Amino acid sequence: MLAGSVDSVMRSGPVIYAFDGSPAAEHALREGAAVFATRHALVVSVWEAGIGFQVSALPVRAFEAPAAPLDSGDAFQVDEDMHDAARRTAERGAQLARQAGLAADAMAAADQETVADTLVRLARELDGQAIVLGSHSRGPISSRFLGSTSRDVLEHATCPVLVVRHESKPDHKAQGKRPLDER
């Protein structure tokens, strides 16, 4: 699904590829590379900054102190580890983009609100030509509770958005069915 404003404003920034390392993100990157083949790519992995400090303050049960409070050094290390993991994920995505023929850079971006807000903010700040992301195909109930990054990006982005649906191959044996080519 490609959505965007009707403006024909030429943007000078990169095409922003949301990349979390999942099969859906890899699929979206390959499909986006075919659509935006001549555009510069920025592969972005969003990480939750400050998670080590948040976790250290969470109680195990209501009205209890945290089970094992982290000191600030440990919380800082958790934060650094999360950032490093996001940087490695973004670099792996940029490497896949290069293999698909794109000129690509990697970025680990700390989220300030949600992943969607971070992607929309980056597209606005960098004059992004488009945002490309994969859809994780959650069911209607789980997507209501878990939210939808792709839906939120579509609603708030000021640049075109390409959402690439990813479906894994159905497990015919688990469903008691045979593939058509075996009938």
Salt bridges, closest charged atoms under 4 A:
ASP20 OD2 - HIS136 NE2 3.21
GLU26 OE2 - ARG92 NH1 2.94
GLU64 OE2 - ARG61 NH1 3.49
ASP84 OD1 - ARG87 NH2 2.19
GLU91 OE2 - ARG98 NH1 3.11
ASP105 OD2 - HIS40 NE2 2.81
GLU125 OE1 - ARG121 NH1 3.21
ASP127 OD1 - ARG11 NH1 3.99
ASP152 OD1 - ARG151 NE 3.69
GLU155 OE1 - HIS156 NE2 3.88
GLU167 OE2 - ARG165 NE 3.22
